[in-house]
């Protein structure tokens, strides 16, 4: 019987030994797996940092290029404005040629508008304001033209028809609609 007990003890010890080896093997695999995951995470982090650095470098390069382009455009607009001023000065010096005076005014307006749009691109002025004021100027100019045509056609102010025109009032000459004027 002692031989049977010894055989059972021997088998039990072998089983314990196998279980310990299996447990150690699983622990070793877990450690290897954890080390591998850490390595992959570290590599992913390095790739992310490299991508962020590249993006920041690209943004910086674009900002420098944009600033250089804006500076060039501002210099161009300034040069055009100076040329327009020179043309206007020549016209004012004594050259009464109507075409030169008109060209100077047009050039000055173009240069002013160009400068405005360049500033708008740079973010200093709102571009919509220029468009709105341009439309308003045209509308007011049109209403003044309509008023002068009415005056020419109708004759004295008593005979003129009262129109509801937004802009210069037909009756009093102020810039508002006739129903605001009370005429």
C-alpha positions, 0 to 999 in steps of 0.5 A: 500500500505504501507503493500505491500511496507513493505513486499517488503522491508522485502523480499529485506532485507531477500535477502540481508541477504541471499546474505551476508550469502552466500558471507561469507560462500564462503569466509569462504570456501576459507579461509579453502581451503587456510589453507588446501593447506598451511598445505599440502604444509608444510607437503610435504616440510617436507617430501622432507627435510626428504628424502634429509637428508636421501639421504645425510646420505646414500651418506656420509655412502657410501663415508666412506665405499668406502674410507675404502675399498680403504684404505684397498686395498692400504694397501694390494697392498703396502704389496704385493709390499713389499713382492715382494721387499723382494723376489727380495732382497733375490734373489739379496743377492746371491740366484741365483736360476733363478726361484726365480729371475723370480718369484720376477720380476713377483711378482713385476710387479703384485704388480705394476699393482695392485697398478696402478689399485687401484690408477686408481679406486681412480681416481689418474691415468687413467686406460687406460694408463696402458692398452695402455702401456701394449699393446705397450710393448707387440707390441714392444717385439713382433717386437724385437722378429721378428727382431731377428728371421729374423736376425737368419734366413737371416744371415748378414744384407745385406741378410735380407729382409726389412719389414715394421714393426711398432716398431724396424726397421730391418735395423737400429735398431731404434724403428720406421717403415721402411718407416720413417727410409728411408732404 
